[in-house]
């Protein structure tokens, strides 16, 4: 199977169509649509957990 362009740096199987910047490492990753949506979903879940934990701690600190 021939690929035009670069492969996804996450799965290595599909052609990369998106470029995402990592916050902690400060580097760019080439991702396919599937991996981009998976990473986005994981980040949104983590952000909501962090928000919930922060809200819970703020309520109990008074």
mmCIF file of the N, C-alpha and C atoms, coordinates in Angstrom:
data_MODEL
# 
_entry.id   MODEL 
# 
loop_
_atom_site.group_PDB 
_atom_site.id 
_atom_site.type_symbol 
_atom_site.label_atom_id 
_atom_site.label_alt_id 
_atom_site.label_comp_id 
_atom_site.label_asym_id 
_atom_site.label_entity_id 
_atom_site.label_seq_id 
_atom_site.pdbx_PDB_ins_code 
_atom_site.Cartn_x 
_atom_site.Cartn_y 
_atom_site.Cartn_z 
_atom_site.occupancy 
_atom_site.B_iso_or_equiv 
_atom_site.pdbx_formal_charge 
_atom_site.auth_seq_id 
_atom_site.auth_comp_id 
_atom_site.auth_asym_id 
_atom_site.auth_atom_id 
_atom_site.pdbx_PDB_model_num 
ATOM 1   N N  . UNK A 1 1  ? 0.837   -1.181 0.000  1.00 0.00 ? 1  UNK A N  1 
ATOM 2   C CA . UNK A 1 1  ? 0.000   0.000  0.000  1.00 0.00 ? 1  UNK A CA 1 
ATOM 3   C C  . UNK A 1 1  ? 0.884   1.246  0.000  1.00 0.00 ? 1  UNK A C  1 
ATOM 4   N N  . UNK A 1 2  ? 0.666   2.115  -0.952 1.00 0.00 ? 2  UNK A N  1 
ATOM 5   C CA . UNK A 1 2  ? 1.449   3.342  -1.056 1.00 0.00 ? 2  UNK A CA 1 
ATOM 6   C C  . UNK A 1 2  ? 0.750   4.483  -0.334 1.00 0.00 ? 2  UNK A C  1 
ATOM 7   N N  . UNK A 1 3  ? 1.543   5.267  0.392  1.00 0.00 ? 3  UNK A N  1 
ATOM 8   C CA . UNK A 1 3  ? 1.007   6.435  1.094  1.00 0.00 ? 3  UNK A CA 1 
ATOM 9   C C  . UNK A 1 3  ? 1.582   7.693  0.471  1.00 0.00 ? 3  UNK A C  1 
ATOM 10  N N  . UNK A 1 4  ? 0.743   8.678  0.299  1.00 0.00 ? 4  UNK A N  1 
ATOM 11  C CA . UNK A 1 4  ? 1.223   9.985  -0.139 1.00 0.00 ? 4  UNK A CA 1 
ATOM 12  C C  . UNK A 1 4  ? 1.409   10.827 1.106  1.00 0.00 ? 4  UNK A C  1 
ATOM 13  N N  . UNK A 1 5  ? 2.571   11.367 1.296  1.00 0.00 ? 5  UNK A N  1 
ATOM 14  C CA . UNK A 1 5  ? 2.828   12.197 2.469  1.00 0.00 ? 5  UNK A CA 1 
ATOM 15  C C  . UNK A 1 5  ? 3.374   11.384 3.629  1.00 0.00 ? 5  UNK A C  1 
ATOM 16  N N  . UNK A 1 6  ? 3.213   11.911 4.822  1.00 0.00 ? 6  UNK A N  1 
ATOM 17  C CA . UNK A 1 6  ? 3.761   11.300 6.030  1.00 0.00 ? 6  UNK A CA 1 
ATOM 18  C C  . UNK A 1 6  ? 2.728   10.433 6.731  1.00 0.00 ? 6  UNK A C  1 
ATOM 19  N N  . UNK A 1 7  ? 3.220   9.423  7.460  1.00 0.00 ? 7  UNK A N  1 
ATOM 20  C CA . UNK A 1 7  ? 2.344   8.572  8.254  1.00 0.00 ? 7  UNK A CA 1 
ATOM 21  C C  . UNK A 1 7  ? 2.096   9.206  9.620  1.00 0.00 ? 7  UNK A C  1 
ATOM 22  N N  . UNK A 1 8  ? 0.995   8.828  10.228 1.00 0.00 ? 8  UNK A N  1 
ATOM 23  C CA . UNK A 1 8  ? 0.637   9.290  11.568 1.00 0.00 ? 8  UNK A CA 1 
ATOM 24  C C  . UNK A 1 8  ? 1.724   8.856  12.553 1.00 0.00 ? 8  UNK A C  1 
ATOM 25  N N  . UNK A 1 9  ? 2.153   9.772  13.412 1.00 0.00 ? 9  UNK A N  1 
ATOM 26  C CA . UNK A 1 9  ? 3.198   9.456  14.382 1.00 0.00 ? 9  UNK A CA 1 
ATOM 27  C C  . UNK A 1 9  ? 2.660   8.690  15.582 1.00 0.00 ? 9  UNK A C  1 
ATOM 28  N N  . UNK A 1 10 ? 1.346   8.589  15.706 1.00 0.00 ? 10 UNK A N  1 
ATOM 29  C CA . UNK A 1 10 ? 0.761   7.866  16.822 1.00 0.00 ? 10 UNK A CA 1 
ATOM 30  C C  . UNK A 1 10 ? 0.531   6.395  16.470 1.00 0.00 ? 10 UNK A C  1 
ATOM 31  N N  . UNK A 1 11 ? -0.194  6.137  15.384 1.00 0.00 ? 11 UNK A N  1 
ATOM 32  C CA . UNK A 1 11 ? -0.496  4.748  15.012 1.00 0.00 ? 11 UNK A CA 1 
ATOM 33  C C  . UNK A 1 11 ? 0.462   4.205  13.951 1.00 0.00 ? 11 UNK A C  1 
ATOM 34  N N  . UNK A 1 12 ? 0.995   5.079  13.109 1.00 0.00 ? 12 UNK A N  1 
ATOM 35  C CA . UNK A 1 12 ? 1.925   4.659  12.070 1.00 0.00 ? 12 UNK A CA 1 
ATOM 36  C C  . UNK A 1 12 ? 1.296   3.930  10.896 1.00 0.00 ? 12 UNK A C  1 
ATOM 37  N N  . UNK A 1 13 ? -0.038  3.915  10.829 1.00 0.00 ? 13 UNK A N  1 
ATOM 38  C CA . UNK A 1 13 ? -0.719  3.160  9.777  1.00 0.00 ? 13 UNK A CA 1 
ATOM 39  C C  . UNK A 1 13 ? -1.343  4.046  8.707  1.00 0.00 ? 13 UNK A C  1 
ATOM 40  N N  . UNK A 1 14 ? -1.940  5.153  9.118  1.00 0.00 ? 14 UNK A N  1 
ATOM 41  C CA . UNK A 1 14 ? -2.683  6.007  8.193  1.00 0.00 ? 14 UNK A CA 1 
ATOM 42  C C  . UNK A 1 14 ? -1.891  7.254  7.841  1.00 0.00 ? 14 UNK A C  1 
ATOM 43  N N  . UNK A 1 15 ? -2.286  7.891  6.757  1.00 0.00 ? 15 UNK A N  1 
ATOM 44  C CA . UNK A 1 15 ? -1.642  9.129  6.333  1.00 0.00 ? 15 UNK A CA 1 
ATOM 45  C C  . UNK A 1 15 ? -2.019  10.253 7.288  1.00 0.00 ? 15 UNK A C  1 
ATOM 46  N N  . UNK A 1 16 ? -1.018  10.997 7.732  1.00 0.00 ? 16 UNK A N  1 
ATOM 47  C CA . UNK A 1 16 ? -1.252  12.115 8.645  1.00 0.00 ? 16 UNK A CA 1 
ATOM 48  C C  . UNK A 1 16 ? -1.889  13.272 7.891  1.00 0.00 ? 16 UNK A C  1 
ATOM 49  N N  . UNK A 1 17 ? -2.951  13.818 8.463  1.00 0.00 ? 17 UNK A N  1 
ATOM 50  C CA . UNK A 1 17 ? -3.643  14.943 7.839  1.00 0.00 ? 17 UNK A CA 1 
ATOM 51  C C  . UNK A 1 17 ? -3.638  16.170 8.738  1.00 0.00 ? 17 UNK A C  1 
ATOM 52  N N  . UNK A 1 18 ? -3.272  16.004 10.004 1.00 0.00 ? 18 UNK A N  1 
ATOM 53  C CA . UNK A 1 18 ? -3.332  17.096 10.972 1.00 0.00 ? 18 UNK A CA 1 
ATOM 54  C C  . UNK A 1 18 ? -2.016  17.218 11.717 1.00 0.00 ? 18 UNK A C  1 
ATOM 55  N N  . UNK A 1 19 ? -1.731  18.416 12.153 1.00 0.00 ? 19 UNK A N  1 
ATOM 56  C CA . UNK A 1 19 ? -0.543  18.672 12.956 1.00 0.00 ? 19 UNK A CA 1 
ATOM 57  C C  . UNK A 1 19 ? -1.008  19.195 14.305 1.00 0.00 ? 19 UNK A C  1 
ATOM 58  N N  . UNK A 1 20 ? -0.565  18.562 15.383 1.00 0.00 ? 20 UNK A N  1 
ATOM 59  C CA . UNK A 1 20 ? -0.953  18.963 16.732 1.00 0.00 ? 20 UNK A CA 1 
ATOM 60  C C  . UNK A 1 20 ? 0.298   19.295 17.533 1.00 0.00 ? 20 UNK A C  1 
ATOM 61  N N  . UNK A 1 21 ? 0.199   20.306 18.372 1.00 0.00 ? 21 UNK A N  1 
ATOM 62  C CA . UNK A 1 21 ? 1.333   20.718 19.198 1.00 0.00 ? 21 UNK A CA 1 
ATOM 63  C C  . UNK A 1 21 ? 1.133   20.190 20.604 1.00 0.00 ? 21 UNK A C  1 
ATOM 64  N N  . UNK A 1 22 ? 2.149   19.496 21.133 1.00 0.00 ? 22 UNK A N  1 
ATOM 65  C CA . UNK A 1 22 ? 2.065   18.989 22.495 1.00 0.00 ? 22 UNK A CA 1 
ATOM 66  C C  . UNK A 1 22 ? 2.452   20.092 23.462 1.00 0.00 ? 22 UNK A C  1 
ATOM 67  N N  . UNK A 1 23 ? 1.723   20.186 24.543 1.00 0.00 ? 23 UNK A N  1 
ATOM 68  C CA . UNK A 1 23 ? 1.941   21.256 25.513 1.00 0.00 ? 23 UNK A CA 1 
ATOM 69  C C  . UNK A 1 23 ? 3.187   20.995 26.361 1.00 0.00 ? 23 UNK A C  1 
ATOM 70  N N  . UNK A 1 24 ? 3.308   19.791 26.890 1.00 0.00 ? 24 UNK A N  1 
ATOM 71  C CA . UNK A 1 24 ? 4.407   19.496 27.811 1.00 0.00 ? 24 UNK A CA 1 
ATOM 72  C C  . UNK A 1 24 ? 5.759   19.402 27.111 1.00 0.00 ? 24 UNK A C  1 
ATOM 73  N N  . UNK A 1 25 ? 5.790   18.732 25.967 1.00 0.00 ? 25 UNK A N  1 
ATOM 74  C CA . UNK A 1 25 ? 7.055   18.545 25.262 1.00 0.00 ? 25 UNK A CA 1 
ATOM 75  C C  . UNK A 1 25 ? 7.362   19.683 24.310 1.00 0.00 ? 25 UNK A C  1 
ATOM 76  N N  . UNK A 1 26 ? 6.344   20.429 23.905 1.00 0.00 ? 26 UNK A N  1 
ATOM 77  C CA . UNK A 1 26 ? 6.534   21.559 23.008 1.00 0.00 ? 26 UNK A CA 1 
ATOM 78  C C  . UNK A 1 26 ? 6.960   21.171 21.604 1.00 0.00 ? 26 UNK A C  1 
ATOM 79  N N  . UNK A 1 27 ? 6.505   20.018 21.133 1.00 0.00 ? 27 UNK A N  1 
ATOM 80  C CA . UNK A 1 27 ? 6.845   19.617 19.766 1.00 0.00 ? 27 UNK A CA 1 
ATOM 81  C C  . UNK A 1 27 ? 5.569   19.327 18.987 1.00 0.00 ? 27 UNK A C  1 
ATOM 82  N N  . UNK A 1 28 ? 5.686   19.312 17.680 1.00 0.00 ? 28 UNK A N  1 
ATOM 83  C CA . UNK A 1 28 ? 4.545   19.060 16.805 1.00 0.00 ? 28 UNK A CA 1 
ATOM 84  C C  . UNK A 1 28 ? 4.467   17.583 16.442 1.00 0.00 ? 28 UNK A C  1 
ATOM 85  N N  . UNK A 1 29 ? 3.246   17.063 16.404 1.00 0.00 ? 29 UNK A N  1 
ATOM 86  C CA . UNK A 1 29 ? 3.004   15.683 16.000 1.00 0.00 ? 29 UNK A CA 1 
ATOM 87  C C  . UNK A 1 29 ? 2.135   15.669 14.755 1.00 0.00 ? 29 UNK A C  1 
ATOM 88  N N  . UNK A 1 30 ? 2.426   14.769 13.847 1.00 0.00 ? 30 UNK A N  1 
ATOM 89  C CA . UNK A 1 30 ? 1.582   14.565 12.671 1.00 0.00 ? 30 UNK A CA 1 
ATOM 90  C C  . UNK A 1 30 ? 0.620   13.429 12.994 1.00 0.00 ? 30 UNK A C  1 
ATOM 91  N N  . UNK A 1 31 ? -0.694  13.701 12.875 1.00 0.00 ? 31 UNK A N  1 
ATOM 92  C CA . UNK A 1 31 ? -1.701  12.732 13.285 1.00 0.00 ? 31 UNK A CA 1 
ATOM 93  C C  . UNK A 1 31 ? -2.740  12.499 12.201 1.00 0.00 ? 31 UNK A C  1 
ATOM 94  N N  . UNK A 1 32 ? -3.287  11.291 12.187 1.00 0.00 ? 32 UNK A N  1 
ATOM 95  C CA . UNK A 1 32 ? -4.428  11.002 11.321 1.00 0.00 ? 32 UNK A CA 1 
ATOM 96  C C  . UNK A 1 32 ? -5.699  11.457 12.055 1.00 0.00 ? 32 UNK A C  1 
ATOM 97  N N  . UNK A 1 33 ? -6.818  11.468 11.362 1.00 0.00 ? 33 UNK A N  1 
ATOM 98  C CA . UNK A 1 33 ? -8.075  11.947 11.953 1.00 0.00 ? 33 UNK A CA 1 
ATOM 99  C C  . UNK A 1 33 ? -8.496  11.087 13.144 1.00 0.00 ? 33 UNK A C  1 
ATOM 100 N N  . UNK A 1 34 ? -8.317  9.774  13.051 1.00 0.00 ? 34 UNK A N  1 
ATOM 101 C CA . UNK A 1 34 ? -8.725  8.870  14.129 1.00 0.00 ? 34 UNK A CA 1 
ATOM 102 C C  . UNK A 1 34 ? -7.933  9.143  15.411 1.00 0.00 ? 34 UNK A C  1 
ATOM 103 N N  . UNK A 1 35 ? -6.628  9.254  15.301 1.00 0.00 ? 35 UNK A N  1 
ATOM 104 C CA . UNK A 1 35 ? -5.788  9.493  16.476 1.00 0.00 ? 35 UNK A CA 1 
ATOM 105 C C  . UNK A 1 35 ? -6.032  10.883 17.061 1.00 0.00 ? 35 UNK A C  1 
ATOM 106 N N  . UNK A 1 36 ? -6.278  11.865 16.195 1.00 0.00 ? 36 UNK A N  1 
ATOM 107 C CA . UNK A 1 36 ? -6.560  13.215 16.674 1.00 0.00 ? 36 UNK A CA 1 
ATOM 108 C C  . UNK A 1 36 ? -7.832  13.234 17.514 1.00 0.00 ? 36 UNK A C  1 
ATOM 109 N N  . UNK A 1 37 ? -8.893  12.558 17.066 1.00 0.00 ? 37 UNK A N  1 
ATOM 110 C CA . UNK A 1 37 ? -10.135 12.536 17.843 1.00 0.00 ? 37 UNK A CA 1 
ATOM 111 C C  . UNK A 1 37 ? -9.962  11.757 19.140 1.00 0.00 ? 37 UNK A C  1 
ATOM 112 N N  . UNK A 1 38 ? -9.163  10.684 19.132 1.00 0.00 ? 38 UNK A N  1 
ATOM 113 C CA . UNK A 1 38 ? -8.914  9.925  20.359 1.00 0.00 ? 38 UNK A CA 1 
ATOM 114 C C  . UNK A 1 38 ? -8.160  10.771 21.377 1.00 0.00 ? 38 UNK A C  1 
ATOM 115 N N  . UNK A 1 39 ? -7.142  11.470 20.937 1.00 0.00 ? 39 UNK A N  1 
ATOM 116 C CA . UNK A 1 39 ? -6.354  12.312 21.837 1.00 0.00 ? 39 UNK A CA 1 
ATOM 117 C C  . UNK A 1 39 ? -7.206  13.465 22.361 1.00 0.00 ? 39 UNK A C  1 
ATOM 118 N N  . UNK A 1 40 ? -8.002  14.062 21.485 1.00 0.00 ? 40 UNK A N  1 
ATOM 119 C CA . UNK A 1 40 ? -8.884  15.161 21.898 1.00 0.00 ? 40 UNK A CA 1 
ATOM 120 C C  . UNK A 1 40 ? -9.868  14.680 22.957 1.00 0.00 ? 40 UNK A C  1 
ATOM 121 N N  . UNK A 1 41 ? -10.430 13.499 22.767 1.00 0.00 ? 41 UNK A N  1 
ATOM 122 C CA . UNK A 1 41 ? -11.382 12.935 23.720 1.00 0.00 ? 41 UNK A CA 1 
ATOM 123 C C  . UNK A 1 41 ? -10.721 12.683 25.076 1.00 0.00 ? 41 UNK A C  1 
ATOM 124 N N  . UNK A 1 42 ? -9.507  12.141 25.059 1.00 0.00 ? 42 UNK A N  1 
ATOM 125 C CA . UNK A 1 42 ? -8.783  11.900 26.305 1.00 0.00 ? 42 UNK A CA 1 
ATOM 126 C C  . UNK A 1 42 ? -8.493  13.205 27.043 1.00 0.00 ? 42 UNK A C  1 
ATOM 127 N N  . UNK A 1 43 ? -8.106  14.229 26.310 1.00 0.00 ? 43 UNK A N  1 
ATOM 128 C CA . UNK A 1 43 ? -7.818  15.523 26.924 1.00 0.00 ? 43 UNK A CA 1 
ATOM 129 C C  . UNK A 1 43 ? -9.070  16.140 27.535 1.00 0.00 ? 43 UNK A C  1 
ATOM 130 N N  . UNK A 1 44 ? -10.194 16.074 26.829 1.00 0.00 ? 44 UNK A N  1 
ATOM 131 C CA . UNK A 1 44 ? -11.439 16.634 27.354 1.00 0.00 ? 44 UNK A CA 1 
ATOM 132 C C  . UNK A 1 44 ? -11.872 15.907 28.616 1.00 0.00 ? 44 UNK A C  1 
ATOM 133 N N  . UNK A 1 45 ? -11.700 14.590 28.663 1.00 0.00 ? 45 UNK A N  1 
ATOM 134 C CA . UNK A 1 45 ? -12.032 13.814 29.855 1.00 0.00 ? 45 UNK A CA 1 
ATOM 135 C C  . UNK A 1 45 ? -11.150 14.230 31.020 1.00 0.00 ? 45 UNK A C  1 
ATOM 136 N N  . UNK A 1 46 ? -9.863  14.390 30.773 1.00 0.00 ? 46 UNK A N  1 
ATOM 137 C CA . UNK A 1 46 ? -8.932  14.777 31.826 1.00 0.00 ? 46 UNK A CA 1 
ATOM 138 C C  . UNK A 1 46 ? -9.230  16.182 32.336 1.00 0.00 ? 46 UNK A C  1 
ATOM 139 N N  . UNK A 1 47 ? -9.560  17.098 31.437 1.00 0.00 ? 47 UNK A N  1 
ATOM 140 C CA . UNK A 1 47 ? -9.871  18.468 31.841 1.00 0.00 ? 47 UNK A CA 1 
ATOM 141 C C  . UNK A 1 47 ? -11.120 18.488 32.714 1.00 0.00 ? 47 UNK A C  1 
ATOM 142 N N  . UNK A 1 48 ? -12.167 17.697 32.354 1.00 0.00 ? 48 UNK A N  1 
ATOM 143 C CA . UNK A 1 48 ? -13.371 17.689 33.181 1.00 0.00 ? 48 UNK A CA 1 
ATOM 144 C C  . UNK A 1 48 ? -13.101 17.082 34.550 1.00 0.00 ? 48 UNK A C  1 
ATOM 145 N N  . UNK A 1 49 ? -12.253 16.053 34.620 1.00 0.00 ? 49 UNK A N  1 
ATOM 146 C CA . UNK A 1 49 ? -11.905 15.467 35.919 1.00 0.00 ? 49 UNK A CA 1 
ATOM 147 C C  . UNK A 1 49 ? -11.161 16.479 36.775 1.00 0.00 ? 49 UNK A C  1 
ATOM 148 N N  . UNK A 1 50 ? -10.212 17.192 36.186 1.00 0.00 ? 50 UNK A N  1 
ATOM 149 C CA . UNK A 1 50 ? -9.463  18.204 36.924 1.00 0.00 ? 50 UNK A CA 1 
ATOM 150 C C  . UNK A 1 50 ? -10.383 19.310 37.422 1.00 0.00 ? 50 UNK A C  1 
ATOM 151 N N  . UNK A 1 51 ? -11.330 19.739 36.589 1.00 0.00 ? 51 UNK A N  1 
ATOM 152 C CA . UNK A 1 51 ? -12.271 20.791 36.974 1.00 0.00 ? 51 UNK A CA 1 
ATOM 153 C C  . UNK A 1 51 ? -13.140 20.311 38.129 1.00 0.00 ? 51 UNK A C  1 
ATOM 154 N N  . UNK A 1 52 ? -13.637 19.076 38.053 1.00 0.00 ? 52 UNK A N  1 
ATOM 155 C CA . UNK A 1 52 ? -14.477 18.521 39.111 1.00 0.00 ? 52 UNK A CA 1 
ATOM 156 C C  . UNK A 1 52 ? -13.690 18.439 40.416 1.00 0.00 ? 52 UNK A C  1 
ATOM 157 N N  . UNK A 1 53 ? -12.462 17.941 40.368 1.00 0.00 ? 53 UNK A N  1 
ATOM 158 C CA . UNK A 1 53 ? -11.644 17.828 41.578 1.00 0.00 ? 53 UNK A CA 1 
ATOM 159 C C  . UNK A 1 53 ? -11.363 19.195 42.180 1.00 0.00 ? 53 UNK A C  1 
ATOM 160 N N  . UNK A 1 54 ? -11.083 20.188 41.347 1.00 0.00 ? 54 UNK A N  1 
ATOM 161 C CA . UNK A 1 54 ? -10.809 21.535 41.831 1.00 0.00 ? 54 UNK A CA 1 
ATOM 162 C C  . UNK A 1 54 ? -12.061 22.130 42.483 1.00 0.00 ? 54 UNK A C  1 
ATOM 163 N N  . UNK A 1 55 ? -13.228 21.941 41.871 1.00 0.00 ? 55 UNK A N  1 
ATOM 164 C CA . UNK A 1 55 ? -14.490 22.454 42.417 1.00 0.00 ? 55 UNK A CA 1 
ATOM 165 C C  . UNK A 1 55 ? -14.808 21.778 43.741 1.00 0.00 ? 55 UNK A C  1 
ATOM 166 N N  . UNK A 1 56 ? -14.585 20.472 43.830 1.00 0.00 ? 56 UNK A N  1 
ATOM 167 C CA . UNK A 1 56 ? -14.861 19.721 45.048 1.00 0.00 ? 56 UNK A CA 1 
ATOM 168 C C  . UNK A 1 56 ? -13.959 20.199 46.182 1.00 0.00 ? 56 UNK A C  1 
ATOM 169 N N  . UNK A 1 57 ? -12.689 20.417 45.898 1.00 0.00 ? 57 UNK A N  1 
ATOM 170 C CA . UNK A 1 57 ? -11.753 20.892 46.916 1.00 0.00 ? 57 UNK A CA 1 
ATOM 171 C C  . UNK A 1 57 ? -12.111 22.298 47.374 1.00 0.00 ? 57 UNK A C  1 
ATOM 172 N N  . UNK A 1 58 ? -12.546 23.152 46.464 1.00 0.00 ? 58 UNK A N  1 
ATOM 173 C CA . UNK A 1 58 ? -12.911 24.526 46.815 1.00 0.00 ? 58 UNK A CA 1 
ATOM 174 C C  . UNK A 1 58 ? -14.132 24.540 47.733 1.00 0.00 ? 58 UNK A C  1 
ATOM 175 N N  . UNK A 1 59 ? -15.112 23.667 47.493 1.00 0.00 ? 59 UNK A N  1 
ATOM 176 C CA . UNK A 1 59 ? -16.311 23.613 48.332 1.00 0.00 ? 59 UNK A CA 1 
ATOM 177 C C  . UNK A 1 59 ? -15.977 23.130 49.737 1.00 0.00 ? 59 UNK A C  1 
ATOM 178 N N  . UNK A 1 60 ? -15.053 22.197 49.854 1.00 0.00 ? 60 UNK A N  1 
ATOM 179 C CA . UNK A 1 60 ? -14.725 21.612 51.150 1.00 0.00 ? 60 UNK A CA 1 
ATOM 180 C C  . UNK A 1 60 ? -13.687 22.401 51.925 1.00 0.00 ? 60 UNK A C  1 
ATOM 181 N N  . UNK A 1 61 ? -13.130 23.429 51.349 1.00 0.00 ? 61 UNK A N  1 
ATOM 182 C CA . UNK A 1 61 ? -12.083 24.174 52.049 1.00 0.00 ? 61 UNK A CA 1 
ATOM 183 C C  . UNK A 1 61 ? -12.653 25.268 52.947 1.00 0.00 ? 61 UNK A C  1 
ATOM 184 N N  . UNK A 1 62 ? -13.950 25.550 52.844 1.00 0.00 ? 62 UNK A N  1 
ATOM 185 C CA . UNK A 1 62 ? -14.538 26.624 53.655 1.00 0.00 ? 62 UNK A CA 1 
ATOM 186 C C  . UNK A 1 62 ? -14.961 26.138 54.993 1.00 0.00 ? 62 UNK A C  1 
# 
